Amino acid sequence: MPERPEIPDLTDTPHRPGPGRRLPDIPVHWQAAALVVGAGLLFTMLFALWRRPDHPMAPAAPAVVPSAAAAPAATAAPPPAPALVTVHVSGAVTAPGLVSLPEGSRAADAIAAAGGARSGGRLGSINLAAEVTDGMHLVVPWKDDGPAGAAVSHGTGARDFPIDVNRAEVDQLTRLPGVGEVLALRIAAHRETHGSFQSLEDLLDVPGIGEGKLAGLRDYAAVHP
């Protein structure tokens, strides 16, 4: 006789729901948590959409920094040239004549600009620290000129010169640069003894007048027969 097939024992098989059965219910507190999370995500998405501008913002233009080459170069103004004064230096100096000096210079500067004092000059009678001014006449006396031969003149006008050495009195001769009372008396005595001077070079015959002193007299003395 044929054997009957064995029918499996399904009593120990785990229970599986059939097609028409319901799943187990989800706990209420889980459902509440899921609703809260979903609502938060939805609110975030809606807020982001509301804040978005209609037009995207254009990127800010970069700040334009002026180029160093484009900027005009600042040029330092040159310092102003110092004002000059013109001084006439005569008497016992190496190169008598006009010298130009910066404003505020001293008598010592003027003498140095005229080549310096000669060995026969008497610098002790001059204030070497005195400030020179424009148009000043600075006379460096010779040692044999006497006390009256010195000095510095500020106001002697050009109209007072030249002085005629053939006609001038002794007091007039002392106004010549480098000519003091002693030398003026010698000029007058020589004129009376030897007659009128024929030229300025004849003054070299007067004791105490050399080439240097004569050079200082040329602009101030004249010879009229």
PyMOL commands that set and color helices and strands:
alter all, ss='L'
color gray80, all
select helices_A, chain A and resi 28-51+107-113+123-125+143-145+147-149+158-160+170-173+181-194+200-205+211-217
alter helices_A, ss='H'
color red, helices_A
select strands_A, chain A and resi 84-91+97-102+137-140+151-153+163-164+221-222
alter strands_A, ss='S'
color yellow, strands_A
deselect
rebuild
show_as cartoon
